[in-house]
Amino acid sequence: LTLLASLKLGHGMTLNPSVISLGTRYGYDFGDAAPRKFDAETLVNLFLEFKEGDWSLGLGVMNATDRKVPFLQAYTGGGSPYPGARREAVVRVGYRL
C-alpha cells in the first residue's frame, strides 16, 4: 500500500509526504531450509520543495524512521537478505530550460 500527498504551503512551497506499507513477507535467510516469515514494515518519506520561476530547490528525508527493510532472497541460495536503504537525506536543485 502506498499513500502519496502534496500539500501547498504557499509562496511556491510544497510538502510531499509518502508512506509505503509492506505486508508480511516470506523469504530465506542464511542457512534456512524453508522460507521464514518477515514482519510487516512501514516507510515514511518527506520532501519539501520550493519553486521560483524556472528554479526549484528540494530537501527531503527518505526512510525518515530509519527502518531496516531487507531485500529478501526468493530461494535458498545460501545468502542472507540484502540490506535495504537506511535513512537518507536528499537535496535537489533544478532549472527548467
CYANA upper distance limits for C-alpha pairs under 8 A (distance plus 0.5 A):
  1 LEU  CA     20 ILE  CA      6.43
  1 LEU  CA     21 SER  CA      5.64
  1 LEU  CA     22 LEU  CA      7.29
  2 THR  CA     18 SER  CA      7.73
  2 THR  CA     19 VAL  CA      6.25
  2 THR  CA     20 ILE  CA      5.03
  2 THR  CA     21 SER  CA      6.78
  3 LEU  CA     18 SER  CA      6.01
  3 LEU  CA     19 VAL  CA      5.68
  3 LEU  CA     20 ILE  CA      7.04
  4 LEU  CA     16 ASN  CA      7.80
  4 LEU  CA     17 PRO  CA      6.72
  4 LEU  CA     18 SER  CA      5.02
  4 LEU  CA     19 VAL  CA      7.23
  5 ALA  CA     16 ASN  CA      6.07
  5 ALA  CA     17 PRO  CA      6.19
  5 ALA  CA     18 SER  CA      6.90
  6 SER  CA     14 THR  CA      6.95
  6 SER  CA     15 LEU  CA      6.28
  6 SER  CA     16 ASN  CA      5.02
  6 SER  CA     17 PRO  CA      7.39
  7 LEU  CA     14 THR  CA      5.92
  7 LEU  CA     15 LEU  CA      5.62
  7 LEU  CA     16 ASN  CA      6.83
  8 LYS  CA     12 GLY  CA      8.22
  8 LYS  CA     13 MET  CA      6.65
  8 LYS  CA     14 THR  CA      4.99
  8 LYS  CA     15 LEU  CA      7.08
  9 LEU  CA     13 MET  CA      5.77
  9 LEU  CA     14 THR  CA      5.89
  9 LEU  CA     15 LEU  CA      7.54
 10 GLY  CA     14 THR  CA      7.87
 12 GLY  CA     49 GLU  CA      8.46
 12 GLY  CA     50 PHE  CA      5.92
 12 GLY  CA     51 LYS  CA      5.45
 12 GLY  CA     52 GLU  CA      6.91
 13 MET  CA     48 LEU  CA      7.67
 13 MET  CA     49 GLU  CA      6.05
 13 MET  CA     50 PHE  CA      4.90
 13 MET  CA     51 LYS  CA      6.97
 14 THR  CA     48 LEU  CA      6.33
 14 THR  CA     49 GLU  CA      5.80
 14 THR  CA     50 PHE  CA      7.10
 15 LEU  CA     46 LEU  CA      7.76
 15 LEU  CA     47 PHE  CA      6.34
 15 LEU  CA     48 LEU  CA      5.06
 15 LEU  CA     49 GLU  CA      6.96
 16 ASN  CA     46 LEU  CA      6.41
 16 ASN  CA     47 PHE  CA      5.51
 16 ASN  CA     48 LEU  CA      6.71
 16 ASN  CA     49 GLU  CA      8.40
 17 PRO  CA     44 VAL  CA      7.90
 17 PRO  CA     45 ASN  CA      6.15
 17 PRO  CA     46 LEU  CA      4.94
 17 PRO  CA     47 PHE  CA      6.69
 18 SER  CA     44 VAL  CA      6.40
 18 SER  CA     45 ASN  CA      5.65
 18 SER  CA     46 LEU  CA      7.01
 19 VAL  CA     42 THR  CA      7.44
 19 VAL  CA     43 LEU  CA      6.15
 19 VAL  CA     44 VAL  CA      5.16
 19 VAL  CA     45 ASN  CA      6.90
 20 ILE  CA     42 THR  CA      6.12
 20 ILE  CA     43 LEU  CA      5.53
 20 ILE  CA     44 VAL  CA      7.05
 21 SER  CA     40 ALA  CA      8.01
 21 SER  CA     41 GLU  CA      6.48
 21 SER  CA     42 THR  CA      4.87
 21 SER  CA     43 LEU  CA      6.88
 22 LEU  CA     40 ALA  CA      6.02
 22 LEU  CA     41 GLU  CA      5.73
 22 LEU  CA     42 THR  CA      6.62
 23 GLY  CA     39 ASP  CA      7.87
 23 GLY  CA     40 ALA  CA      4.99
 23 GLY  CA     41 GLU  CA      7.21
 24 THR  CA     37 LYS  CA      7.41
 24 THR  CA     38 PHE  CA      6.35
 24 THR  CA     39 ASP  CA      5.55
 24 THR  CA     40 ALA  CA      4.93
 24 THR  CA     41 GLU  CA      8.36
 25 ARG  CA     37 LYS  CA      6.38
 25 ARG  CA     38 PHE  CA      5.67
 25 ARG  CA     39 ASP  CA      7.22
 25 ARG  CA     40 ALA  CA      7.56
 26 TYR  CA     35 PRO  CA      6.39
 26 TYR  CA     36 ARG  CA      5.92
 26 TYR  CA     37 LYS  CA      5.13
 26 TYR  CA     38 PHE  CA      6.32
 26 TYR  CA     72 LEU  CA      8.24
 27 GLY  CA     35 PRO  CA      5.37
 27 GLY  CA     36 ARG  CA      6.17
 27 GLY  CA     37 LYS  CA      7.33
 27 GLY  CA     38 PHE  CA      7.89
 27 GLY  CA     72 LEU  CA      5.85
 27 GLY  CA     73 GLN  CA      5.92
 27 GLY  CA     74 ALA  CA      5.93
 27 GLY  CA     75 TYR  CA      7.66
 28 TYR  CA     32 ASP  CA      6.41
 28 TYR  CA     33 ALA  CA      8.36
 28 TYR  CA     34 ALA  CA      7.44
 28 TYR  CA     35 PRO  CA      5.37
 28 TYR  CA     36 ARG  CA      6.69
 28 TYR  CA     72 LEU  CA      7.14
 28 TYR  CA     73 GLN  CA      5.73
 28 TYR  CA     74 ALA  CA      6.94
 28 TYR  CA     75 TYR  CA      6.77
 28 TYR  CA     76 THR  CA      6.36
 28 TYR  CA     80 SER  CA      7.69
 28 TYR  CA     81 PRO  CA      7.77
 29 ASP  CA     35 PRO  CA      8.27
 29 ASP  CA     36 ARG  CA      8.22
 29 ASP  CA     72 LEU  CA      8.25
 29 ASP  CA     73 GLN  CA      7.55
 29 ASP  CA     76 THR  CA      8.28
 29 ASP  CA     78 GLY  CA      8.14
 29 ASP  CA     79 GLY  CA      7.02
 29 ASP  CA     80 SER  CA      5.17
 29 ASP  CA     81 PRO  CA      6.52
 30 PHE  CA     78 GLY  CA      5.84
 30 PHE  CA     79 GLY  CA      5.40
 30 PHE  CA     80 SER  CA      5.04
 30 PHE  CA     81 PRO  CA      8.31
 31 GLY  CA     76 THR  CA      8.39
 31 GLY  CA     78 GLY  CA      6.46
 31 GLY  CA     79 GLY  CA      8.15
 32 ASP  CA     36 ARG  CA      8.30
 32 ASP  CA     76 THR  CA      7.43
 32 ASP  CA     78 GLY  CA      8.42
 33 ALA  CA     76 THR  CA      7.25
 34 ALA  CA     76 THR  CA      8.14
 35 PRO  CA     76 THR  CA      8.48
 41 GLU  CA     67 ARG  CA      8.10
 41 GLU  CA     69 VAL  CA      7.51
 42 THR  CA     67 ARG  CA      8.19
 43 LEU  CA     63 ASN  CA      5.92
 43 LEU  CA     64 ALA  CA      7.87
 43 LEU  CA     65 THR  CA      7.53
 43 LEU  CA     67 ARG  CA      7.38
 44 VAL  CA     62 MET  CA      7.34
 44 VAL  CA     63 ASN  CA      5.77
 44 VAL  CA     64 ALA  CA      6.04
 44 VAL  CA     65 THR  CA      7.04
 45 ASN  CA     60 GLY  CA      8.02
 45 ASN  CA     61 VAL  CA      6.30
 45 ASN  CA     62 MET  CA      4.97
 45 ASN  CA     63 ASN  CA      5.91
 45 ASN  CA     64 ALA  CA      6.26
 46 LEU  CA     60 GLY  CA      5.94
 46 LEU  CA     61 VAL  CA      5.80
 46 LEU  CA     62 MET  CA      6.93
 46 LEU  CA     64 ALA  CA      7.80
 47 PHE  CA     58 GLY  CA      7.32
 47 PHE  CA     59 LEU  CA      6.23
 47 PHE  CA     60 GLY  CA      4.49
 47 PHE  CA     61 VAL  CA      6.90
 48 LEU  CA     58 GLY  CA      6.05
 48 LEU  CA     59 LEU  CA      5.76
 48 LEU  CA     60 GLY  CA      6.49
 49 GLU  CA     56 SER  CA      7.50
 49 GLU  CA     57 LEU  CA      6.22
 49 GLU  CA     58 GLY  CA      4.66
 49 GLU  CA     59 LEU  CA      6.94
 50 PHE  CA     56 SER  CA      6.11
 50 PHE  CA     57 LEU  CA      5.75
 50 PHE  CA     58 GLY  CA      6.73
 51 LYS  CA     55 TRP  CA      6.37
 51 LYS  CA     56 SER  CA      4.82
 51 LYS  CA     57 LEU  CA      7.02
 52 GLU  CA     56 SER  CA      6.77
 54 ASP  CA     95 TYR  CA      5.95
 54 ASP  CA     96 ARG  CA      5.61
 54 ASP  CA     97 LEU  CA      7.89
 55 TRP  CA     93 VAL  CA      8.04
 55 TRP  CA     94 GLY  CA      6.18
 55 TRP  CA     95 TYR  CA      5.11
 55 TRP  CA     96 ARG  CA      7.17
 56 SER  CA     92 ARG  CA      8.42
 56 SER  CA     93 VAL  CA      6.26
 56 SER  CA     94 GLY  CA      5.49
 56 SER  CA     95 TYR  CA      6.91
 57 LEU  CA     91 VAL  CA      8.02
 57 LEU  CA     92 ARG  CA      6.25
 57 LEU  CA     93 VAL  CA      5.14
 57 LEU  CA     94 GLY  CA      6.93
 58 GLY  CA     90 VAL  CA      8.28
 58 GLY  CA     91 VAL  CA      6.15
 58 GLY  CA     92 ARG  CA      5.38
 58 GLY  CA     93 VAL  CA      6.89
 59 LEU  CA     89 ALA  CA      8.06
 59 LEU  CA     90 VAL  CA      6.17
 59 LEU  CA     91 VAL  CA      5.24
 59 LEU  CA     92 ARG  CA      7.02
 60 GLY  CA     89 ALA  CA      6.28
 60 GLY  CA     90 VAL  CA      5.38
 60 GLY  CA     91 VAL  CA      7.03
 61 VAL  CA     87 ARG  CA      7.50
 61 VAL  CA     88 GLU  CA      6.16
 61 VAL  CA     89 ALA  CA      5.20
 61 VAL  CA     90 VAL  CA      6.61
 62 MET  CA     87 ARG  CA      6.30
 62 MET  CA     88 GLU  CA      5.61
 62 MET  CA     89 ALA  CA      6.96
 62 MET  CA     90 VAL  CA      8.02
 63 ASN  CA     67 ARG  CA      7.14
 63 ASN  CA     85 ALA  CA      8.26
 63 ASN  CA     86 ARG  CA      6.85
 63 ASN  CA     87 ARG  CA      5.33
 63 ASN  CA     88 GLU  CA      7.15
 64 ALA  CA     87 ARG  CA      6.20
 64 ALA  CA     88 GLU  CA      8.10
 65 THR  CA     87 ARG  CA      7.65
 66 ASP  CA     86 ARG  CA      5.99
 66 ASP  CA     87 ARG  CA      5.28
 67 ARG  CA     86 ARG  CA      7.21
 67 ARG  CA     87 ARG  CA      8.23
 68 LYS  CA     83 PRO  CA      7.86
 68 LYS  CA     84 GLY  CA      7.05
 68 LYS  CA     85 ALA  CA      8.11
 68 LYS  CA     86 ARG  CA      7.08
 69 VAL  CA     83 PRO  CA      7.37
 69 VAL  CA     84 GLY  CA      5.78
 69 VAL  CA     85 ALA  CA      8.00
 70 PRO  CA     81 PRO  CA      6.24
 70 PRO  CA     82 TYR  CA      6.05
 70 PRO  CA     83 PRO  CA      5.08
 70 PRO  CA     84 GLY  CA      5.24
 71 PHE  CA     81 PRO  CA      5.96
 71 PHE  CA     82 TYR  CA      5.52
 71 PHE  CA     83 PRO  CA      6.72
 71 PHE  CA     84 GLY  CA      6.58
 72 LEU  CA     80 SER  CA      8.30
 72 LEU  CA     81 PRO  CA      5.14
 72 LEU  CA     82 TYR  CA      7.15
 73 GLN  CA     77 GLY  CA      8.21
 73 GLN  CA     79 GLY  CA      7.96
 73 GLN  CA     80 SER  CA      7.57
 73 GLN  CA     81 PRO  CA      6.05
 73 GLN  CA     82 TYR  CA      8.36
